[in-house]
Amino acid sequence: IGQVFPNHFSNLAEYVVDEALLRALGSVHESSGASPPEVLEFMCDRLKFNDNSSNIWDDADLRSTVLATLGSCLPPTAKLLNEVLEVVDSALGYDCAIPSVHNTVTLAALRTLVALAQTHCAQTHGGVDNATRRENLRRLFQRYTTSGNLCLVRTQAHSAIIRLEVALCGWPSALLHLLSLVNNREGGGEEAHVQAAVLWEVADFIAAQGQQSETGPLSHAPPRKLPNYLLQSLRWLVVSSSALTDPQLQYAAFALLQCLGIRPPALHREPTQTPPMPPGMETTPLGVKSASKRPPGYGPSASTAGGGGEGGGGGKIKLGKV
C-alpha cells in the first residue's frame, strides 16, 4: 500500500469522488464472499495515517465513511479481523481528543462494531469463543450508555447492545435489556428522551427486518411469537402511568408493540385504494370531471353558464375572436 496523502478538501468535487471511491471499495468481495486483504489494509492505513493538520475543514465525515466501509467488509482471517478491531477501537477515542460534531466518529465506530459482531461473533477466531467476545463487546458498549455521554451516543450504544443480543442470543434476551432500560426512572427528562429514542430505534429495526424477511431469508427476522412474560411486560409499559409518565415514551412503546405484532407502528395508515366515485361523478383519464355526466342539480353546465338554459333569457355563451 502506498503512502496516504494529507487531507485537502478545497476541491469539493474531488472530495465527493474520494468518498464514493471508499464506499465502492467496501462492496468489493472475492468469490468466497470475503473482502480482499488489500482493501482492508488500505482502509486501516487510511485511518492510521490520517493527517488533517494542514486542512482547514473537519474530516469527521471522511473518518465516518471509512469506518462504515470497514463495517461492510468481511475480513478473511483472524489477523485481519484483529487489525480492523484495533483501528475501530482507536477511532472510539478520537472524539475524546478532538470532538467531532455530535460525536459523528464515535457513532460510526459503534455501528461498525455492531456490524462486525453480527458477522463474526457466531464464529470462533483465535481461541476466543462466542460468549467471551459477546461479554467484551457488551462491556465496551455499556461504557457509552452512561449519563456523561451525548444522548445520540447513549442511544446508539443501547441500540448496539440490543442488536448484539438479537444476533447472538435472540429477541427475548434483547427485549429483557430493553425492559431494564425503560424501568430505570433516574435521570429525569434526559433519561426519558434516551429511552424513547431507543424504543424507536428498536421499532425501526424490527420494521426493517420484517420488510427484508418478506423478500428473502433473514437470520435475525422479528419474532412471530414471544414468551408470555415478555408480552405482558411490554404491554405494561404502555398502560402503566407510573412507569411511563412521558407521552413520547408511551407512544414509542406502543409503536414497538405494533411492530412486534407485525403491524404498522401507528394507527393511521394510508388508504390502499381510491374509494369509488358516486354515480355521474366519474373522472376522465386526466382527472377532470366530465360535464356530460354531471348529475342533476350539480350546477350550471358550460352551455347554460350564462343563465340561458331552458326557459332562461340568456342563451349560449359565444366565444368570439379577441
DOMI-627371 format. One record per residue: x, y, z of N, C-alpha, C in turn; residue in one letter. Coordinates in steps of 0.1 Angstrom, whole numbers. Example, Ala and Ser with C-alpha at 12.3 -4.5 7.8 and 13.67 -1.06 7.14 Angstrom:
REM DOMI-627371
ATOM 132 -57 78 123 -45 78 132 -33 78 A
ATOM 128 -22 71 137 -11 71 129 0 79 S
REM end
This chain:
REM DOMI-627371
ATOM 9 -12 0 0 0 0 9 12 0 I
ATOM 6 22 -8 14 34 -9 11 44 2 G
ATOM 18 55 2 17 65 12 3 72 12 Q
ATOM -3 75 24 -16 82 24 -13 97 24 V
ATOM -19 104 15 -17 118 14 -24 126 24 F
ATOM -19 137 28 -27 146 38 -40 150 32 P
ATOM -50 153 41 -63 157 36 -62 171 31 N
ATOM -70 173 20 -71 186 14 -84 187 7 H
ATOM -94 194 14 -108 194 9 -111 207 2 F
ATOM -102 214 -4 -105 226 -11 -113 224 -24 S
ATOM -111 212 -30 -119 209 -42 -130 200 -38 N
ATOM -142 205 -38 -154 197 -34 -157 185 -43 L
ATOM -155 187 -56 -157 175 -65 -148 164 -62 A
ATOM -135 167 -59 -126 157 -56 -129 150 -43 E
ATOM -134 157 -33 -138 152 -20 -149 142 -22 Y
ATOM -159 146 -30 -171 137 -32 -166 124 -39 V
ATOM -157 125 -49 -153 113 -56 -145 104 -46 V
ATOM -137 110 -38 -129 102 -28 -138 94 -19 D
ATOM -149 101 -14 -158 94 -5 -165 82 -13 E
ATOM -170 85 -25 -176 75 -33 -167 63 -36 A
ATOM -154 66 -38 -144 55 -40 -143 46 -28 L
ATOM -143 53 -16 -141 45 -4 -154 36 -2 L
ATOM -165 41 -5 -177 32 -4 -177 21 -14 R
ATOM -172 24 -26 -172 14 -36 -162 3 -33 A
ATOM -151 6 -26 -141 -4 -23 -147 -14 -12 L
ATOM -156 -9 -4 -162 -17 6 -171 -28 1 G
ATOM -176 -25 -12 -185 -35 -18 -178 -45 -26 S
ATOM -164 -45 -27 -157 -55 -34 -155 -67 -26 V
ATOM -158 -79 -31 -157 -91 -24 -151 -102 -34 H
ATOM -145 -111 -28 -139 -123 -36 -150 -133 -38 E
ATOM -147 -143 -45 -157 -154 -48 -161 -161 -36 S
ATOM -153 -161 -25 -157 -168 -13 -166 -159 -4 S
ATOM -167 -146 -8 -175 -137 0 -167 -128 9 G
ATOM -155 -131 11 -146 -123 19 -141 -111 12 A
ATOM -137 -101 19 -131 -89 13 -116 -91 10 S
ATOM -111 -85 -1 -97 -87 -4 -88 -81 7 P
ATOM -77 -87 10 -68 -82 21 -63 -68 17 P
ATOM -61 -65 5 -56 -52 1 -66 -41 4 E
ATOM -79 -44 3 -89 -34 6 -89 -31 21 V
ATOM -88 -41 29 -88 -40 44 -76 -32 48 L
ATOM -64 -36 43 -52 -29 46 -52 -14 42 E
ATOM -58 -11 31 -59 3 27 -68 11 36 F
ATOM -80 5 40 -89 12 49 -82 14 63 M
ATOM -75 4 68 -69 6 81 -58 16 80 C
ATOM -50 16 69 -40 27 68 -46 41 66 D
ATOM -58 41 60 -64 54 58 -68 60 71 R
ATOM -71 52 81 -74 57 94 -62 59 103 L
ATOM -52 50 102 -40 51 110 -32 63 107 K
ATOM -30 65 94 -21 76 89 -29 88 84 F
ATOM -41 90 89 -49 102 85 -42 114 91 N
ATOM -40 124 82 -33 136 85 -42 148 81 D
ATOM -48 155 91 -57 166 88 -51 179 93 N
ATOM -38 179 96 -31 191 102 -31 203 93 S
ATOM -29 201 80 -29 213 71 -42 216 64 S
ATOM -53 209 69 -66 211 63 -75 220 72 N
ATOM -81 230 66 -90 239 74 -103 233 76 I
ATOM -107 222 69 -120 216 71 -119 204 80 W
ATOM -131 201 86 -132 189 95 -132 177 87 D
ATOM -125 166 92 -125 153 85 -133 143 91 D
ATOM -143 147 100 -151 137 108 -159 128 98 A
ATOM -165 135 88 -173 127 79 -165 117 71 D
ATOM -153 121 67 -144 111 60 -141 100 69 L
ATOM -137 102 81 -134 91 90 -147 82 92 R
ATOM -158 88 93 -170 80 95 -173 72 82 S
ATOM -170 77 71 -172 69 58 -162 57 58 T
ATOM -150 59 62 -140 48 63 -145 37 73 V
ATOM -150 42 84 -155 32 94 -167 24 89 L
ATOM -176 31 83 -188 25 77 -184 14 67 A
ATOM -173 18 59 -169 8 49 -163 -4 55 T
ATOM -155 -2 66 -150 -14 73 -161 -23 79 L
ATOM -172 -16 83 -183 -24 88 -189 -33 78 G
ATOM -189 -29 65 -194 -37 54 -185 -47 49 S
ATOM -172 -47 54 -162 -57 49 -163 -70 57 C
ATOM -157 -80 51 -156 -93 57 -142 -98 57 L
ATOM -135 -96 68 -121 -100 69 -120 -115 68 P
ATOM -111 -120 59 -110 -134 57 -102 -142 68 P
ATOM -94 -135 76 -85 -142 86 -87 -135 99 T
ATOM -83 -142 110 -84 -136 123 -74 -125 125 A
ATOM -63 -126 118 -53 -115 119 -58 -102 114 K
ATOM -65 -102 102 -71 -90 96 -82 -85 105 L
ATOM -90 -94 110 -101 -90 119 -96 -83 131 L
ATOM -85 -88 137 -80 -81 149 -74 -68 145 N
ATOM -68 -66 133 -63 -54 129 -74 -43 127 E
ATOM -85 -48 121 -97 -39 120 -102 -35 133 V
ATOM -103 -44 142 -109 -41 156 -100 -31 163 L
ATOM -87 -32 161 -78 -23 168 -80 -9 162 E
ATOM -82 -8 149 -84 5 143 -97 11 147 V
ATOM -107 3 148 -120 8 153 -120 13 167 V
ATOM -112 5 175 -111 8 189 -104 22 191 D
ATOM -94 24 183 -87 37 183 -96 48 179 S
ATOM -105 46 169 -114 56 165 -124 60 176 A
ATOM -127 51 185 -136 54 196 -130 65 205 L
ATOM -117 66 206 -111 76 214 -108 89 207 G
ATOM -112 90 194 -109 102 187 -117 114 192 Y
ATOM -130 112 195 -138 123 200 -134 128 214 D
ATOM -126 120 221 -121 125 234 -110 135 233 C
ATOM -102 134 222 -92 143 219 -96 155 211 A
ATOM -103 152 200 -108 163 191 -123 160 189 I
ATOM -132 165 196 -146 162 195 -151 166 181 P
ATOM -158 157 175 -165 160 162 -179 164 165 S
ATOM -186 170 154 -199 174 156 -209 163 159 V
ATOM -216 163 171 -225 153 175 -217 139 177 H
ATOM -204 140 179 -196 128 181 -199 118 169 N
ATOM -197 123 157 -200 115 145 -191 103 144 T
ATOM -178 105 147 -169 94 146 -172 83 156 V
ATOM -176 86 168 -180 76 178 -192 68 174 T
ATOM -202 75 168 -214 69 164 -210 59 152 L
ATOM -202 63 143 -198 54 132 -190 42 137 A
ATOM -181 44 147 -174 33 153 -183 23 160 A
ATOM -193 28 167 -202 18 174 -210 10 163 L
ATOM -214 17 153 -222 9 142 -213 -1 136 R
ATOM -200 3 133 -191 -7 127 -188 -19 136 T
ATOM -187 -17 149 -185 -28 158 -197 -37 158 L
ATOM -209 -31 158 -221 -40 157 -222 -48 144 V
ATOM -218 -42 133 -218 -49 120 -208 -60 120 A
ATOM -196 -58 126 -186 -68 126 -190 -79 136 L
ATOM -197 -75 147 -201 -85 157 -212 -95 151 A
ATOM -221 -89 144 -232 -97 138 -226 -107 128 Q
ATOM -215 -104 122 -209 -112 111 -200 -123 117 T
ATOM -192 -119 128 -181 -127 132 -183 -133 146 H
ATOM -192 -128 154 -193 -133 168 -199 -148 168 C
ATOM -206 -152 158 -211 -165 157 -199 -175 154 A
ATOM -188 -170 151 -176 -179 147 -166 -178 159 Q
ATOM -156 -186 158 -145 -187 168 -132 -184 161 T
ATOM -126 -173 165 -113 -169 159 -103 -168 170 H
ATOM -91 -174 168 -80 -173 177 -83 -178 191 G
ATOM -91 -188 192 -94 -194 205 -104 -186 214 G
ATOM -109 -175 209 -119 -167 216 -133 -172 213 V
ATOM -140 -177 222 -153 -182 220 -164 -171 219 D
ATOM -176 -176 216 -187 -166 213 -191 -159 226 N
ATOM -192 -165 237 -196 -159 250 -186 -148 254 A
ATOM -173 -151 253 -163 -142 257 -163 -129 249 T
ATOM -164 -131 236 -164 -119 227 -177 -111 229 R
ATOM -188 -118 232 -201 -111 234 -200 -103 247 R
ATOM -194 -108 258 -193 -101 270 -183 -89 269 E
ATOM -172 -91 261 -163 -80 260 -170 -68 252 N
ATOM -177 -72 242 -184 -61 234 -195 -54 243 L
ATOM -202 -62 250 -212 -57 259 -206 -47 269 R
ATOM -195 -50 275 -189 -41 284 -184 -28 277 R
ATOM -179 -30 265 -175 -18 257 -186 -9 254 L
ATOM -198 -15 250 -209 -6 247 -215 0 259 F
ATOM -214 -7 271 -220 -2 283 -213 10 288 Q
ATOM -201 12 284 -194 24 288 -200 37 282 R
ATOM -206 35 270 -212 47 263 -226 49 266 Y
ATOM -232 41 275 -246 43 279 -248 52 291 T
ATOM -237 56 297 -238 64 310 -242 78 307 T
ATOM -246 86 317 -251 99 315 -241 109 311 S
ATOM -228 106 312 -218 116 308 -216 117 293 G
ATOM -222 108 285 -221 109 270 -233 117 264 N
ATOM -232 120 251 -243 127 244 -255 117 243 L
ATOM -267 123 242 -279 115 241 -278 106 228 C
ATOM -272 111 217 -271 103 205 -262 91 207 L
ATOM -251 93 214 -241 83 217 -248 72 226 V
ATOM -255 77 236 -261 67 245 -272 59 238 R
ATOM -280 65 229 -290 58 222 -283 48 213 T
ATOM -272 52 206 -266 42 197 -260 31 205 Q
ATOM -254 33 217 -248 23 225 -259 13 229 A
ATOM -270 18 234 -281 9 238 -286 1 226 H
ATOM -287 7 215 -292 0 203 -281 -10 198 S
ATOM -268 -7 200 -258 -17 197 -259 -30 206 A
ATOM -262 -27 219 -263 -39 228 -275 -47 224 I
ATOM -286 -41 221 -298 -48 217 -296 -56 204 I
ATOM -289 -50 194 -287 -57 182 -277 -69 184 R
ATOM -267 -67 193 -258 -78 196 -265 -89 203 L
ATOM -275 -86 212 -282 -97 218 -291 -104 208 E
ATOM -297 -97 199 -305 -103 189 -297 -113 180 V
ATOM -285 -109 176 -276 -117 168 -271 -129 175 A
ATOM -269 -128 188 -262 -139 195 -271 -148 204 L
ATOM -281 -141 210 -290 -148 219 -305 -148 216 C
ATOM -309 -140 206 -323 -140 202 -330 -128 208 G
ATOM -343 -126 204 -351 -115 207 -354 -115 222 W
ATOM -358 -126 229 -361 -125 243 -350 -118 252 P
ATOM -337 -122 249 -326 -115 257 -325 -101 253 S
ATOM -327 -97 241 -327 -83 237 -338 -75 243 A
ATOM -350 -80 244 -361 -73 250 -360 -72 265 L
ATOM -354 -81 271 -351 -80 285 -342 -69 288 L
ATOM -332 -67 280 -323 -55 282 -331 -42 280 H
ATOM -340 -42 270 -349 -30 268 -358 -27 280 L
ATOM -363 -38 286 -372 -36 297 -364 -30 309 L
ATOM -352 -35 311 -344 -30 322 -340 -15 320 S
ATOM -338 -12 307 -335 2 304 -347 11 307 L
ATOM -359 7 303 -371 16 305 -375 17 319 V
ATOM -373 6 327 -376 6 341 -368 16 349 N
ATOM -357 20 344 -348 30 351 -354 44 350 N
ATOM -359 49 361 -365 62 361 -356 73 367 R
ATOM -343 70 369 -334 80 373 -328 88 362 E
ATOM -327 101 364 -321 109 353 -330 120 347 G
ATOM -343 119 350 -352 129 346 -355 129 331 G
ATOM -357 141 326 -361 142 312 -351 137 302 G
ATOM -338 138 305 -328 133 296 -329 118 294 E
ATOM -331 111 306 -332 97 305 -344 92 298 E
ATOM -355 100 300 -367 96 292 -365 98 277 A
ATOM -358 109 274 -355 111 259 -347 100 254 H
ATOM -337 95 261 -329 84 256 -337 71 255 V
ATOM -345 69 265 -354 57 264 -363 57 252 Q
ATOM -370 68 250 -379 69 238 -371 67 225 A
ATOM -359 73 224 -351 72 212 -347 57 210 A
ATOM -344 50 221 -340 36 219 -352 27 215 V
ATOM -364 30 221 -376 23 217 -379 25 202 L
ATOM -377 37 197 -380 40 183 -369 33 174 W
ATOM -357 33 179 -346 26 172 -349 11 170 E
ATOM -354 5 181 -358 -10 181 -370 -12 172 V
ATOM -380 -3 173 -391 -4 164 -388 -3 149 A
ATOM -379 7 146 -375 8 132 -367 -4 128 D
ATOM -359 -10 137 -351 -21 133 -360 -33 131 F
ATOM -370 -35 139 -379 -46 137 -387 -45 124 I
ATOM -391 -32 121 -399 -30 108 -390 -32 96 A
ATOM -377 -28 97 -368 -30 85 -365 -45 84 A
ATOM -363 -52 95 -361 -67 93 -373 -74 88 Q
ATOM -385 -69 92 -397 -76 86 -399 -73 72 G
ATOM -395 -62 67 -396 -59 52 -386 -67 45 Q
ATOM -374 -69 50 -364 -77 43 -367 -92 44 Q
ATOM -374 -97 54 -377 -111 55 -388 -115 45 S
ATOM -396 -105 40 -406 -107 30 -400 -110 16 E
ATOM -388 -104 14 -381 -106 1 -371 -117 1 T
ATOM -367 -122 12 -357 -133 12 -354 -138 26 G
ATOM -346 -148 27 -343 -154 40 -335 -144 49 P
ATOM -338 -144 62 -331 -135 71 -329 -142 84 L
ATOM -317 -141 89 -313 -148 101 -318 -141 114 S
ATOM -321 -128 114 -325 -121 125 -339 -115 123 H
ATOM -348 -122 117 -361 -117 115 -369 -115 128 A
ATOM -378 -106 128 -386 -103 140 -394 -115 145 P
ATOM -395 -117 158 -402 -129 162 -417 -129 160 P
ATOM -423 -140 155 -437 -141 154 -444 -144 167 R
ATOM -437 -151 176 -442 -154 189 -432 -151 200 K
ATOM -436 -145 211 -427 -142 222 -433 -148 234 L
ATOM -424 -151 244 -429 -156 257 -440 -147 263 P
ATOM -449 -153 270 -460 -145 276 -455 -135 286 N
ATOM -444 -138 294 -440 -128 303 -434 -116 297 Y
ATOM -428 -117 285 -423 -106 277 -434 -97 272 L
ATOM -444 -104 266 -455 -96 261 -463 -89 272 L
ATOM -465 -95 283 -471 -88 294 -463 -76 299 Q
ATOM -450 -78 300 -442 -67 304 -442 -55 294 S
ATOM -442 -59 281 -442 -48 272 -456 -41 272 L
ATOM -466 -48 273 -480 -42 274 -480 -33 287 R
ATOM -474 -38 297 -474 -30 310 -467 -16 308 W
ATOM -457 -16 299 -451 -3 296 -460 7 290 L
ATOM -470 3 283 -479 12 276 -490 17 286 V
ATOM -496 7 294 -507 10 302 -504 16 316 V
ATOM -491 14 320 -487 18 334 -483 33 334 S
ATOM -491 41 340 -487 55 341 -475 58 350 S
ATOM -473 49 360 -462 50 370 -449 48 363 S
ATOM -449 39 353 -436 36 347 -433 45 335 A
ATOM -443 49 328 -441 58 316 -450 71 318 L
ATOM -444 81 324 -451 93 326 -449 103 314 T
ATOM -440 100 305 -438 108 294 -446 103 282 D
ATOM -455 112 276 -463 107 265 -455 102 253 P
ATOM -443 109 250 -435 105 239 -430 90 242 Q
ATOM -427 87 254 -422 74 257 -433 63 256 L
ATOM -445 67 260 -456 58 258 -459 55 244 Q
ATOM -458 66 235 -461 64 221 -450 55 215 Y
ATOM -438 57 219 -427 48 214 -429 34 218 A
ATOM -433 32 230 -436 18 235 -447 12 227 A
ATOM -458 20 224 -469 15 216 -464 11 202 F
ATOM -456 20 196 -451 17 183 -443 4 183 A
ATOM -435 1 193 -427 -11 194 -436 -23 195 L
ATOM -447 -22 203 -456 -33 204 -463 -36 190 L
ATOM -466 -25 183 -472 -27 170 -463 -34 160 Q
ATOM -450 -30 160 -440 -37 152 -438 -51 155 C
ATOM -438 -54 168 -436 -68 173 -448 -76 168 L
ATOM -460 -70 167 -472 -77 162 -473 -77 147 G
ATOM -462 -73 140 -462 -73 125 -473 -64 121 I
ATOM -475 -52 127 -485 -42 123 -478 -29 121 R
ATOM -484 -19 114 -479 -6 113 -476 0 126 P
ATOM -465 8 128 -462 14 141 -472 25 146 P
ATOM -481 29 137 -491 39 141 -505 34 137 A
ATOM -515 39 143 -528 36 139 -532 41 126 L
ATOM -527 53 122 -530 59 110 -523 52 98 H
ATOM -530 49 88 -525 42 76 -531 48 64 R
ATOM -523 48 53 -528 54 40 -538 44 34 E
ATOM -548 50 27 -558 41 21 -552 33 10 P
ATOM -556 20 9 -550 11 -1 -555 13 -15 T
ATOM -567 18 -16 -573 21 -29 -582 33 -28 Q
ATOM -584 39 -40 -593 51 -40 -607 47 -39 T
ATOM -615 53 -31 -629 49 -30 -637 52 -43 P
ATOM -647 44 -46 -654 47 -59 -662 60 -59 P
ATOM -662 66 -70 -670 79 -71 -685 76 -72 M
ATOM -693 86 -67 -707 84 -69 -711 84 -83 P
ATOM -723 78 -86 -728 77 -100 -729 91 -106 P
ATOM -724 92 -118 -724 105 -125 -712 114 -122 G
ATOM -703 109 -113 -691 118 -110 -678 111 -114 M
ATOM -679 102 -123 -667 95 -128 -658 105 -134 E
ATOM -645 103 -134 -635 112 -139 -629 107 -152 T
ATOM -624 116 -160 -618 112 -172 -604 107 -169 T
ATOM -596 102 -179 -582 97 -176 -574 108 -171 P
ATOM -576 121 -174 -568 132 -169 -572 137 -156 L
ATOM -583 131 -150 -587 135 -137 -597 147 -137 G
ATOM -602 150 -149 -611 162 -150 -625 157 -150 V
ATOM -634 162 -143 -648 158 -142 -655 160 -156 K
ATOM -662 151 -161 -668 152 -174 -681 160 -172 S
ATOM -683 171 -180 -696 179 -179 -708 171 -183 A
ATOM -706 162 -193 -717 155 -198 -723 145 -188 S
ATOM -716 141 -178 -721 132 -168 -723 139 -155 K
ATOM -725 152 -155 -728 160 -143 -742 156 -138 R
ATOM -744 153 -125 -757 149 -120 -766 161 -120 P
ATOM -779 159 -120 -789 170 -119 -787 178 -107 P
ATOM -788 191 -108 -787 200 -97 -773 203 -92 G
ATOM -762 197 -99 -748 199 -95 -744 213 -97 Y
ATOM -749 220 -108 -745 234 -111 -747 236 -126 G
ATOM -746 248 -130 -748 252 -144 -737 245 -153 P
ATOM -741 240 -164 -731 235 -174 -725 246 -182 S
ATOM -716 242 -191 -709 252 -199 -719 258 -209 A
ATOM -729 251 -213 -739 256 -223 -749 266 -216 S
ATOM -751 265 -203 -761 273 -196 -754 282 -186 T
ATOM -741 284 -187 -734 292 -177 -739 307 -178 A
ATOM -744 311 -189 -749 325 -190 -763 327 -185 G
ATOM -769 316 -178 -782 318 -173 -793 315 -183 G
ATOM -789 309 -195 -799 308 -206 -803 294 -209 G
ATOM -805 286 -198 -810 272 -201 -824 273 -206 G
ATOM -830 261 -204 -844 261 -209 -853 270 -201 E
ATOM -859 279 -208 -868 289 -202 -860 301 -197 G
ATOM -847 301 -199 -839 313 -195 -839 323 -205 G
ATOM -834 335 -201 -834 346 -211 -821 349 -217 G
ATOM -811 341 -213 -797 344 -217 -794 338 -231 G
ATOM -792 326 -232 -787 319 -244 -773 314 -242 G
ATOM -768 307 -252 -755 301 -250 -744 311 -251 K
ATOM -733 308 -244 -721 317 -245 -714 315 -258 I
ATOM -710 326 -265 -703 325 -277 -690 332 -275 K
ATOM -679 325 -278 -665 330 -277 -661 335 -290 L
ATOM -660 348 -291 -656 355 -303 -641 356 -303 G
ATOM -636 361 -315 -621 363 -316 -618 376 -308 K
ATOM -606 375 -302 -601 387 -294 -594 396 -303 V
REM end
